[in-house]
Amino acid sequence: MNDRRLGHAGGSDLQRVLLSHHYHAPQERQNILQWTKTTRSVFDRTLSDSRGKLVSDGLYNFIIGLVLCWGFAANWLIVTCVSYQALIDIGPILFLAGYFVSCLLGVYFFVSSERPFVSFIGYNLVVVPFGLIVNMAVRRYDPTLVVQTMRVTGLVTASMMLIGSLIPALFQRIESALTVSLLAVVLWELIESFFFHIHHGAIDWMAVVIFCGYIGVDWGRANRIPCTVDNAIDSAAALYMDVINLFLRILRILGRRK
């Protein structure tokens, strides 16, 4: 498998674009696998939309952190236990098909479900394919660089969450711009990768800025919706994708400096 092209294709970025477009599942049973656009996303939920008992702010944020840690731990296990050669042997078409099917199904589950258990299953359906992408990415770099990238990503993530808590109005104003910018970066990267077989480092820097913004946006939005267990899991899923995308971009930037 040409893992370099796959990495440049921005598959995980595409998944983030999908989530930012606010989809929900229709109620008709015969149309259960069709999504229709709506203005009511995970982060638009009100008290009447949120099923389950309200929890305290502290417990709500603790659950978000716990779910995030679960995802990162699962990624670590995938990198440790899954053979890189086994992923290469799958072939690019089958790998990409499985990646998108799993991610789309996972997003469908945690966006449409009001049950924490179902949302958690959906979250894991996103975590596993993301973990496989991370597995392929980190194999190309020295372990010391990977640890350094993890440290930088953690510091940046914590900083953006803090800023998002202190000045949420700033991130509310740039939310639409982030979506448009991410879509433009993904299209630019796809065209360069598949038609010209090149990759400009500027794309990674732009993606880092965009995902930093998304972390602040999603953290602020997560703390504006009702504090239920299901909403905490769904919010963690969105933040997880932001953080993993940020990690992959920072890893590529630092890798070019070595």
QUIGIBEL-V871688 format. One record per helix or strand. SS is the DSSP state (hx for helix, st for strand). FROM is the first residue (numbers start at 1). TO is the last residue. If there is no record, write none. Layout:
ss = (SS,SS)
from = (FROM,FROM)
to = (TO,TO)
//
This chain:
ss = (hx,hx,st,hx,st,hx,st,hx,hx,hx,hx,hx,hx,hx,st,hx)
from = (3,11,23,29,35,42,54,57,84,92,116,143,168,201,228,229)
to = (8,20,25,31,37,44,54,81,90,112,138,166,196,222,228,257)
//
